[in-house]
Amino acid sequence: MQLFLMRHGEASYLAHSDRERTLTDTGRYHTGEMSNWLAKSVTEFDLVLVSPYLRAQQSWQEVSKHFPEPRKWIVLDELTPSSDPNTAADLTLAYAEQYKADNVLVIAHMPLLGYMVSELVRGVEPPLFATSGLALIDKHGEQCSLIWQHTPHSIS
């Protein structure tokens, strides 16, 4: 299985709550750029898991323009910034198994994503994710490896 972890695009701080923050124009642009870059090597996602926060939902709207409709996509309350990373990682793997997904995309937040990487890949310190940043974790059996991590600036 290939597990793609993506941080939402840059978001405005002008909102009534953290949950309601919207993407900036730069956030939409960078998310589109990352999606376009990713579409050169990934043809589709079997499963997409997205945070319920508005900026993550808007990021998924941008990503979805570059890929066919996934077999399944789920808004997962356990993908918020302060969610438990062990629970988020376990749920991600459980849904992937349930839907027999080979390519899984998770769109969420920091610090959760960094901690999810360290939960999934033994011995890896939690990496930072730039906004619109992506990481690929390859899972074979019980073994997970961090293959790469990119930002909008590292792909240009």
PyMOL commands that set and color helices and strands:
alter all, ss='L'
color gray80, all
select helices_A, chain A and resi 18-20+25-38+54-64+77-79+85-98+112-120
alter helices_A, ss='H'
color red, helices_A
select strands_A, chain A and resi 2-7+47-50+72-75+103-108+134-140+143-150
alter strands_A, ss='S'
color yellow, strands_A
deselect
rebuild
show_as cartoon
